[in-house]
Amino acid sequence: MKYSILFFGILMVFSCAESKKFEDSYKETVLLQYLTTPNAPQETCESMITNKDLCFKAYATAVGGSFTDTPSATKTTTCQGLITTTYKNMSGIAQTCSFNCQVTDWKSKTSSGFCAQSTIPALIESSLTSSSVISCLRSCFASTNNQISNDQIPLYLLFNNIQNGG
């Protein structure tokens, strides 16, 4: 009997508690993402370029061609340029988060076979219009309490930076 009263009491406490609001859950998710993201923008940026190279190499192999990986020094210089210009107003963790969005996208394209079955223009286009990357970038900005407009998102994508000399 004592245990049923105790169980009933605990049940009442939990059922009377105010349910979580969507905003609270979202804030917790964003905070957790921020806290679990390492502060390694240079390494993550270089990984982004490496994974883009792996995708392009899969395409080249599929069509019987060859692909030359981006030299290490070029990766380093490109990433230093991005971090000190385009990404300069973001924290290191937010920069890392943003690059991770694109690392994940390139890995997904490669592992799904999309790279081998596509064309270079289609790969570039898909990297610029990926809804998962755009959503991920929004989360990175939200984690630093910044907002990003649709017009600003392309500024943070690898190929737009390369085309603009970044």
MDAnalysis code that builds the backbone (N, CA, C; Angstrom):
import MDAnalysis as mda
import numpy as np

u = mda.Universe.empty(498, n_residues=166, atom_resindex=np.repeat(np.arange(166), 3), trajectory=True)
u.add_TopologyAttr("name", ["N", "CA", "C"] * 166)
u.add_TopologyAttr("resid", np.arange(1, 167))
u.add_TopologyAttr("resname", ["MET", "LYS", "TYR", "SER", "ILE", "LEU", "PHE", "PHE", "GLY", "ILE", "LEU", "MET", "VAL", "PHE", "SER", "CYS", "ALA", "GLU", "SER", "LYS", "LYS", "PHE", "GLU", "ASP", "SER", "TYR", "LYS", "GLU", "THR", "VAL", "LEU", "LEU", "GLN", "TYR", "LEU", "THR", "THR", "PRO", "ASN", "ALA", "PRO", "GLN", "GLU", "THR", "CYS", "GLU", "SER", "MET", "ILE", "THR", "ASN", "LYS", "ASP", "LEU", "CYS", "PHE", "LYS", "ALA", "TYR", "ALA", "THR", "ALA", "VAL", "GLY", "GLY", "SER", "PHE", "THR", "ASP", "THR", "PRO", "SER", "ALA", "THR", "LYS", "THR", "THR", "THR", "CYS", "GLN", "GLY", "LEU", "ILE", "THR", "THR", "THR", "TYR", "LYS", "ASN", "MET", "SER", "GLY", "ILE", "ALA", "GLN", "THR", "CYS", "SER", "PHE", "ASN", "CYS", "GLN", "VAL", "THR", "ASP", "TRP", "LYS", "SER", "LYS", "THR", "SER", "SER", "GLY", "PHE", "CYS", "ALA", "GLN", "SER", "THR", "ILE", "PRO", "ALA", "LEU", "ILE", "GLU", "SER", "SER", "LEU", "THR", "SER", "SER", "SER", "VAL", "ILE", "SER", "CYS", "LEU", "ARG", "SER", "CYS", "PHE", "ALA", "SER", "THR", "ASN", "ASN", "GLN", "ILE", "SER", "ASN", "ASP", "GLN", "ILE", "PRO", "LEU", "TYR", "LEU", "LEU", "PHE", "ASN", "ASN", "ILE", "GLN", "ASN", "GLY", "GLY"])
u.atoms.positions = np.array([
    [0.828, -1.195, 0.000],
    [0.000, 0.000, 0.000],
    [0.874, 1.260, 0.000],
    [1.959, 1.243, 0.853],
    [2.837, 2.408, 0.893],
    [3.445, 2.683, -0.478],
    [3.808, 1.612, -1.171],
    [4.433, 1.786, -2.480],
    [3.449, 2.322, -3.515],
    [2.184, 1.930, -3.424],
    [1.214, 2.469, -4.375],
    [0.966, 3.936, -4.126],
    [0.984, 4.366, -2.880],
    [0.821, 5.797, -2.587],
    [2.026, 6.568, -3.092],
    [3.220, 6.017, -2.865],
    [4.451, 6.659, -3.331],
    [4.446, 6.740, -4.868],
    [4.081, 5.645, -5.520],
    [4.009, 5.627, -6.984],
    [2.993, 6.643, -7.492],
    [1.844, 6.694, -6.863],
    [0.795, 7.637, -7.240],
    [1.284, 9.081, -7.049],
    [1.999, 9.330, -5.964],
    [2.534, 10.678, -5.707],
    [3.534, 11.097, -6.766],
    [4.423, 10.191, -7.129],
    [5.423, 10.494, -8.161],
    [4.729, 10.727, -9.497],
    [3.760, 9.892, -9.798],
    [3.002, 10.050, -11.041],
    [2.314, 11.412, -11.095],
    [1.770, 11.877, -9.993],
    [1.092, 13.175, -9.939],
    [2.083, 14.318, -10.173],
    [3.259, 14.194, -9.587],
    [4.268, 15.248, -9.748],
    [4.635, 15.382, -11.222],
    [4.892, 14.255, -11.882],
    [5.284, 14.313, -13.286],
    [4.147, 14.739, -14.199],
    [2.931, 14.348, -13.899],
    [1.828, 14.742, -14.768],
    [1.390, 16.176, -14.542],
    [1.725, 16.752, -13.394],
    [1.369, 18.143, -13.139],
    [2.435, 19.107, -13.641],
    [3.616, 18.576, -13.922],
    [4.701, 19.438, -14.381],
    [4.341, 20.012, -15.760],
    [4.762, 21.228, -15.976],
    [4.497, 21.886, -17.249],
    [5.284, 21.180, -18.344],
    [4.633, 20.906, -19.434],
    [5.312, 20.210, -20.518],
    [6.314, 21.159, -21.178],
    [7.334, 20.539, -21.768],
    [8.360, 21.329, -22.434],
    [7.787, 21.997, -23.663],
    [8.197, 23.198, -23.862],
    [7.803, 23.929, -25.055],
    [8.801, 23.608, -26.163],
    [8.356, 23.740, -27.383],
    [9.227, 23.501, -28.529],
    [10.468, 24.379, -28.450],
    [10.279, 25.638, -28.076],
    [11.409, 26.570, -28.009],
    [12.450, 26.095, -27.009],
    [11.993, 25.542, -25.877],
    [12.928, 25.050, -24.871],
    [13.720, 23.866, -25.410],
    [13.038, 22.961, -26.081],
    [13.717, 21.799, -26.656],
    [14.714, 22.239, -27.721],
    [14.315, 23.211, -28.535],
    [15.207, 23.708, -29.581],
    [16.448, 24.348, -28.962],
    [16.245, 25.161, -27.935],
    [17.376, 25.811, -27.267],
    [18.321, 24.774, -26.678],
    [17.761, 23.736, -26.072],
    [18.598, 22.688, -25.501],
    [19.390, 21.963, -26.597],
    [18.747, 21.704, -27.723],
    [19.412, 21.030, -28.832],
    [20.549, 21.882, -29.374],
    [20.286, 23.158, -29.569],
    [21.308, 24.068, -30.092],
    [22.466, 24.184, -29.108],
    [22.157, 24.301, -27.836],
    [23.202, 24.395, -26.816],
    [24.027, 23.117, -26.780],
    [23.375, 21.979, -26.838],
    [24.085, 20.709, -26.838],
    [24.988, 20.601, -28.058],
    [24.490, 21.018, -29.211],
    [25.300, 21.000, -30.429],
    [26.523, 21.898, -30.246],
    [26.322, 23.061, -29.669],
    [27.416, 24.002, -29.469],
    [28.465, 23.421, -28.523],
    [28.001, 22.818, -27.435],
    [28.915, 22.294, -26.424],
    [29.659, 21.045, -26.880],
    [29.088, 20.302, -27.810],
    [29.743, 19.076, -28.269],
    [30.572, 19.275, -29.530],
    [30.564, 20.473, -30.070],
    [31.365, 20.754, -31.260],
    [32.769, 21.178, -30.828],
    [33.781, 20.490, -31.338],
    [35.149, 20.885, -30.973],
    [35.503, 22.251, -31.569],
    [36.519, 22.854, -31.035],
    [36.992, 24.144, -31.531],
    [38.203, 23.877, -32.421],
    [37.944, 23.473, -33.661],
    [39.016, 23.110, -34.585],
    [38.665, 23.552, -36.004],
    [38.510, 24.857, -36.210],
    [38.069, 25.305, -37.537],
    [39.051, 24.994, -38.664],
    [40.340, 25.149, -38.443],
    [41.321, 24.901, -39.507],
    [41.267, 23.437, -39.949],
    [41.302, 22.527, -38.989],
    [41.294, 21.101, -39.317],
    [39.981, 20.699, -39.996],
    [38.877, 21.231, -39.513],
    [37.575, 20.873, -40.070],
    [37.413, 21.447, -41.477],
    [37.906, 22.631, -41.678],
    [37.864, 23.235, -43.018],
    [38.680, 22.394, -43.996],
    [39.859, 21.976, -43.579],
    [40.690, 21.152, -44.457],
    [40.020, 19.806, -44.722],
    [39.319, 19.278, -43.726],
    [38.562, 18.042, -43.901],
    [37.440, 18.236, -44.921],
    [36.826, 19.405, -44.901],
    [35.780, 19.724, -45.873],
    [36.348, 19.633, -47.293],
    [37.517, 20.205, -47.507],
    [38.137, 20.178, -48.837],
    [38.550, 18.753, -49.200],
    [39.083, 18.009, -48.239],
    [39.465, 16.614, -48.473],
    [38.259, 15.782, -48.894],
    [37.132, 15.977, -48.215],
    [35.933, 15.212, -48.547],
    [35.330, 15.632, -49.879],
    [35.469, 16.885, -50.230],
    [35.073, 17.337, -51.574],
    [35.953, 16.637, -52.600],
    [37.253, 16.556, -52.334],
    [38.179, 15.867, -53.239],
    [37.804, 14.393, -53.408],
    [37.436, 13.729, -52.316],
    [37.050, 12.317, -52.388],
    [35.821, 12.129, -53.271],
    [34.904, 13.061, -53.186],
    [33.712, 13.018, -54.033],
    [34.104, 13.183, -55.500],
    [34.926, 14.175, -55.788],
    [35.342, 14.420, -57.166],
    [36.171, 13.254, -57.706],
    [36.962, 12.630, -56.828],
    [37.761, 11.479, -57.229],
    [36.835, 10.306, -57.584],
    [35.747, 10.124, -56.820],
    [34.778, 9.063, -57.124],
    [34.152, 9.307, -58.500],
    [33.862, 10.547, -58.796],
    [33.318, 10.891, -60.116],
    [34.345, 10.565, -61.203],
    [35.578, 11.013, -60.999],
    [36.627, 10.796, -62.007],
    [36.847, 9.307, -62.246],
    [36.853, 8.532, -61.196],
    [37.022, 7.083, -61.319],
    [35.864, 6.474, -62.108],
    [34.661, 6.929, -61.828],
    [33.474, 6.396, -62.503],
    [33.488, 6.666, -64.005],
    [34.075, 7.790, -64.408],
    [34.099, 8.122, -65.839],
    [35.441, 7.760, -66.488],
    [36.303, 7.070, -65.719],
    [37.585, 6.625, -66.269],
    [38.633, 7.706, -66.345],
    [38.460, 8.756, -65.584],
    [39.434, 9.844, -65.582],
    [40.295, 9.815, -64.334],
    [40.997, 10.895, -64.123],
    [41.818, 11.007, -62.916],
    [41.518, 12.351, -62.247],
    [41.852, 12.400, -60.993],
    [41.629, 13.625, -60.228],
    [42.826, 13.832, -59.317],
    [43.320, 15.041, -59.274],
    [44.445, 15.376, -58.407],
    [43.918, 16.036, -57.153],
    [44.278, 15.454, -56.016],
    [43.848, 16.022, -54.731],
    [44.382, 17.434, -54.560],
    [43.639, 18.237, -53.820],
    [44.081, 19.590, -53.485],
    [45.331, 19.481, -52.619],
    [46.410, 20.143, -53.001],
    [47.636, 20.070, -52.192],
    [47.402, 20.590, -50.764],
    [48.114, 20.018, -49.842],
    [47.985, 20.370, -48.427],
    [48.177, 21.871, -48.199],
    [49.169, 22.441, -48.845],
    [49.444, 23.873, -48.668],
    [48.264, 24.716, -49.173],
    [47.639, 24.285, -50.241],
    [46.485, 25.008, -50.779],
    [45.304, 24.929, -49.819],
    [45.091, 23.736, -49.239],
    [44.025, 23.588, -48.249],
    [44.265, 24.538, -47.076],
    [45.495, 24.551, -46.591],
    [45.839, 25.397, -45.447],
    [45.592, 26.867, -45.765],
    [46.074, 27.316, -46.910],
    [45.915, 28.713, -47.303],
    [44.448, 29.075, -47.519],
    [43.722, 28.202, -48.204],
    [42.295, 28.453, -48.466],
    [41.543, 28.595, -47.152],
    [41.799, 27.672, -46.230],
    [41.072, 27.693, -44.959],
    [41.462, 28.889, -44.099],
    [42.737, 29.222, -44.077],
    [43.147, 30.414, -43.328],
    [42.446, 31.647, -43.883],
    [42.337, 31.717, -45.199],
    [41.652, 32.842, -45.818],
    [40.173, 32.889, -45.445],
    [39.502, 31.742, -45.472],
    [38.085, 31.698, -45.105],
    [37.876, 32.105, -43.644],
    [38.719, 31.568, -42.781],
    [38.567, 31.817, -41.339],
    [38.807, 33.288, -41.003],
    [39.749, 33.917, -41.691],
    [40.079, 35.309, -41.358],
    [39.242, 36.338, -42.129],
    [38.457, 35.880, -43.098],
    [37.614, 36.830, -43.839],
    [36.140, 36.488, -43.662],
    [35.662, 35.542, -44.420],
    [34.237, 35.201, -44.432],
    [33.723, 34.826, -43.054],
    [34.490, 34.041, -42.323],
    [34.044, 33.507, -41.031],
    [34.574, 34.303, -39.833],
    [35.166, 35.443, -40.067],
    [35.864, 36.162, -39.000],
    [34.977, 36.576, -37.828],
    [33.697, 36.773, -38.039],
    [32.815, 37.202, -36.951],
    [32.183, 36.054, -36.189],
    [32.570, 34.834, -36.523],
    [32.029, 33.660, -35.848],
    [33.071, 33.121, -34.865],
    [32.596, 32.499, -33.806],
    [33.515, 31.850, -32.870],
    [34.150, 30.646, -33.561],
    [35.247, 30.151, -33.006],
    [35.897, 28.968, -33.554],
    [34.966, 27.771, -33.575],
    [34.146, 27.645, -32.545],
    [33.204, 26.522, -32.487],
    [32.153, 26.663, -33.585],
    [31.663, 27.853, -33.807],
    [30.665, 28.064, -34.867],
    [31.292, 27.848, -36.247],
    [32.546, 28.258, -36.412],
    [33.244, 28.007, -37.673],
    [33.356, 26.500, -37.912],
    [33.777, 25.787, -36.877],
    [33.913, 24.338, -36.971],
    [32.576, 23.700, -37.309],
    [31.537, 24.146, -36.650],
    [30.189, 23.635, -36.902],
    [29.809, 23.841, -38.364],
    [30.060, 25.014, -38.873],
    [29.726, 25.339, -40.259],
    [30.496, 24.448, -41.236],
    [31.772, 24.262, -40.995],
    [32.569, 23.397, -41.875],
    [32.100, 21.949, -41.762],
    [31.734, 21.541, -40.544],
    [31.238, 20.172, -40.345],
    [29.972, 19.912, -41.159],
    [29.132, 20.921, -41.306],
    [27.923, 20.768, -42.126],
    [28.308, 20.322, -43.529],
    [29.334, 20.947, -44.057],
    [29.754, 20.652, -45.423],
    [30.554, 19.348, -45.502],
    [31.314, 19.024, -44.451],
    [32.009, 17.729, -44.402],
    [30.976, 16.608, -44.490],
    [29.945, 16.723, -43.664],
    [28.891, 15.706, -43.632],
    [28.205, 15.578, -44.989],
    [27.957, 16.701, -45.637],
    [27.304, 16.689, -46.945],
    [28.171, 15.969, -47.977],
    [29.461, 16.282, -48.026],
    [30.346, 15.631, -48.999],
    [30.478, 14.146, -48.700],
    [30.591, 13.780, -47.437],
    [30.687, 12.357, -47.074],
    [29.421, 11.620, -47.509],
    [28.287, 12.241, -47.278],
    [27.008, 11.634, -47.648],
    [26.911, 11.435, -49.154],
    [27.314, 12.426, -49.909],
    [27.282, 12.328, -51.370],
    [28.184, 11.182, -51.848],
    [29.354, 11.063, -51.244],
    [30.299, 10.019, -51.650],
    [29.775, 8.640, -51.278],
    [29.348, 8.474, -50.030],
    [28.910, 7.146, -49.572],
    [27.622, 6.681, -50.250],
    [26.777, 7.604, -50.666],
    [25.523, 7.227, -51.327],
    [25.718, 6.895, -52.808],
    [26.895, 7.176, -53.345],
    [27.148, 6.944, -54.759],
    [26.770, 8.123, -55.644],
    [26.277, 9.202, -55.037],
    [25.863, 10.374, -55.809],
    [27.043, 10.961, -56.588],
    [28.216, 10.958, -55.993],
    [29.389, 11.544, -56.657],
    [29.744, 10.777, -57.926],
    [29.704, 9.455, -57.840],
    [30.066, 8.623, -58.983],
    [29.020, 8.692, -60.086],
    [27.780, 9.004, -59.743],
    [26.699, 8.995, -60.722],
    [26.350, 10.385, -61.246],
    [27.059, 11.390, -60.813],
    [26.695, 12.757, -61.145],
    [27.714, 13.372, -62.087],
    [27.551, 14.649, -62.351],
    [28.533, 15.415, -63.123],
    [29.122, 16.474, -62.199],
    [30.243, 17.013, -62.587],
    [30.883, 18.051, -61.757],
    [29.940, 19.245, -61.561],
    [29.319, 19.779, -62.621],
    [28.388, 20.895, -62.387],
    [27.238, 20.523, -61.437],
    [26.728, 19.297, -61.552],
    [25.644, 18.869, -60.663],
    [26.128, 18.741, -59.224],
    [27.358, 18.273, -59.038],
    [27.924, 18.171, -57.687],
    [28.075, 19.556, -57.060],
    [28.577, 20.484, -57.832],
    [28.740, 21.850, -57.322],
    [27.372, 22.448, -56.996],
    [26.425, 22.291, -57.908],
    [25.078, 22.819, -57.679],
    [24.455, 22.203, -56.431],
    [24.614, 20.903, -56.264],
    [24.019, 20.247, -55.098],
    [24.670, 20.710, -53.802],
    [25.947, 21.068, -53.872],
    [26.609, 21.556, -52.652],
    [26.129, 22.958, -52.279],
    [25.622, 23.686, -53.261],
    [25.144, 25.047, -53.017],
    [23.671, 25.109, -52.637],
    [22.941, 24.039, -52.905],
    [21.495, 24.077, -52.679],
    [20.994, 23.019, -51.694],
    [21.892, 22.307, -51.073],
    [21.512, 21.225, -50.161],
    [20.706, 21.751, -48.970],
    [19.483, 21.276, -48.837],
    [18.636, 21.738, -47.721],
    [19.202, 21.302, -46.380],
    [19.863, 20.143, -46.332],
    [20.438, 19.698, -45.059],
    [21.612, 20.589, -44.649],
    [22.411, 21.025, -45.614],
    [23.525, 21.933, -45.300],
    [22.978, 23.282, -44.843],
    [21.986, 23.783, -45.531],
    [21.400, 25.080, -45.182],
    [20.808, 25.026, -43.774],
    [20.101, 23.968, -43.467],
    [19.528, 23.800, -42.126],
    [20.625, 23.691, -41.074],
    [21.655, 22.947, -41.393],
    [22.782, 22.792, -40.475],
    [23.474, 24.138, -40.227],
    [23.684, 24.911, -41.287],
    [24.304, 26.237, -41.134],
    [23.467, 27.135, -40.234],
    [22.157, 27.079, -40.409],
    [21.270, 27.879, -39.553],
    [21.465, 27.500, -38.081],
    [21.610, 26.205, -37.817],
    [21.830, 25.752, -36.444],
    [23.159, 26.262, -35.901],
    [24.183, 26.284, -36.743],
    [25.486, 26.796, -36.301],
    [25.383, 28.267, -35.908],
    [24.668, 29.038, -36.708],
    [24.501, 30.451, -36.402],
    [23.643, 30.643, -35.162],
    [22.611, 29.835, -35.028],
    [21.733, 29.936, -33.857],
    [22.498, 29.637, -32.579],
    [23.476, 28.746, -32.657],
    [24.236, 28.386, -31.459],
    [25.083, 29.553, -30.951],
    [25.343, 30.523, -31.814],
    [26.093, 31.702, -31.379],
    [25.181, 32.919, -31.261],
    [23.881, 32.652, -31.248],
    [22.866, 33.697, -31.095],
    [22.859, 34.682, -32.260],
    [23.309, 34.241, -33.398],
    [23.255, 35.049, -34.610],
    [22.190, 34.464, -35.521],
    [21.687, 35.255, -36.386],
    [20.729, 34.783, -37.376],
    [21.396, 34.893, -38.738],
    [20.933, 34.086, -39.653],
    [21.473, 34.131, -41.006],
    [20.295, 34.165, -41.976],
    [20.361, 35.077, -42.909],
    [19.261, 35.183, -43.890],
    [19.549, 34.261, -45.065],
    [18.541, 34.007, -45.854],
    [18.712, 33.172, -47.038],
    [19.758, 33.756, -47.979],
    [19.832, 35.072, -48.050],
    [20.808, 35.724, -48.924],
    [22.237, 35.537, -48.439],
    [22.421, 35.359, -47.130],
    [23.765, 35.225, -46.574],
    [24.304, 33.797, -46.635],
    [23.435, 32.805, -46.667],
    [23.871, 31.406, -46.626],
    [24.896, 31.077, -47.713],
    [24.686, 31.469, -48.969],
    [25.685, 31.123, -49.990],
    [27.088, 31.653, -49.688],
    [27.194, 32.691, -48.899],
    [28.507, 33.238, -48.568],
    [29.366, 32.253, -47.784],
    [28.715, 31.276, -47.137],
    [29.429, 30.342, -46.270],
    [29.628, 28.970, -46.896],
    [29.319, 28.837, -48.174],
    [29.478, 27.554, -48.846],
    [30.781, 27.531, -49.626],
    [31.458, 26.395, -49.583],
    [32.796, 26.253, -50.141],
    [32.906, 26.749, -51.576],
    [32.046, 26.306, -52.465],
    [32.220, 26.664, -53.867],
    [31.970, 28.126, -54.143],
    [31.100, 28.760, -53.423],
    [30.923, 30.205, -53.615],
    [32.174, 30.941, -53.198],
    [32.839, 30.471, -52.155],
    [34.076, 31.110, -51.714],
    [35.200, 30.898, -52.710],
    [35.267, 29.722, -53.302],
    [36.308, 29.455, -54.301],
    [36.064, 30.317, -55.548],
    [34.801, 30.386, -55.995],
    [34.492, 31.176, -57.179],
    [34.758, 32.662, -56.958],
    [34.587, 33.123, -55.733],
    [34.804, 34.536, -55.419],
    [36.246, 34.824, -55.012],
    [37.111, 33.841, -55.149],
    [38.528, 34.058, -54.828],
    [38.832, 33.959, -53.347],
    [37.914, 33.371, -52.554],
    [38.126, 33.244, -51.114],
    [39.106, 32.186, -50.771],
])
